[in-house]
Amino acid sequence: MKCNVGGADKTIRIIIGIIALGVAIVAGLPLGWTIAAYAVAGIALFTAFVGYCPLNQILGLNTCRK
């Protein structure tokens, strides 16, 4: 797995992950929406910290500096 998430992309993913996590915890959404918010948060934070996103690879995107 080569790095394909970096720079602003990584920062945006962390921000989205934190916001989604906050929404899942605080908003009092129905169970399905809460699970979806946790999933979005988990995926965004995981891809940001690992530095790899399979969707970026499929789309041919690479924001990681070489």
N, C-alpha and C positions, 0 to 999 in steps of 0.2 A: 504494500500500500504506500504509494508515493503521496507526499503532501500535496493537497490541492485546495486547502482552505487556509487563508492567511490574511494578514492586514485588516482592512476595514471589514471584510467578510467575517472574520473571526469575532471582531468586536460586536458586529450586528447580531450574530448568532448568540453570543453571550447575553446581550441585552434582551433579545427575544426570549431566550430561555428563562431568564430571571423574571421577566414580566409574566410569562405563561405560568411559571411556578407560583408566583404571587396570586395570580387569578385563580389557579386551582385550589390554593389554600384558603383564600379569603372570600372569594366571591359568592360562595354558597350556591353554586350551580347544580343542576341535576347530575346524577351519577355519570351518565354518558358524556356530558360536556366536561366534567371534572377529569375523567379518564383521558379524554382527548387533550385537555390542557396539560396534564402530566406527560402524555406521550410527546407532545410538541416540545415541552420543556426538556425532556430527556434527550430527544434526538438533537435538538439545537445545541445543548450543552455538550453532549458527547462528541458531536462532529467538530465543535469548536476546540475542545481540549485535545482530541486525537489528531486533528488537522487533516482529516480525510472525510470526504462525503461521496458516497457512491453516485448520487444524483448528479453532482458536479462532473464526475467522470463520464457518465452517460451523455451528458450535454456538452462535454468537451470544454468545460470551464476549469480554469486553474488560476487562483488568486494568490498562491503561495509564491513568495520570491525565491529565486534560485541562488 
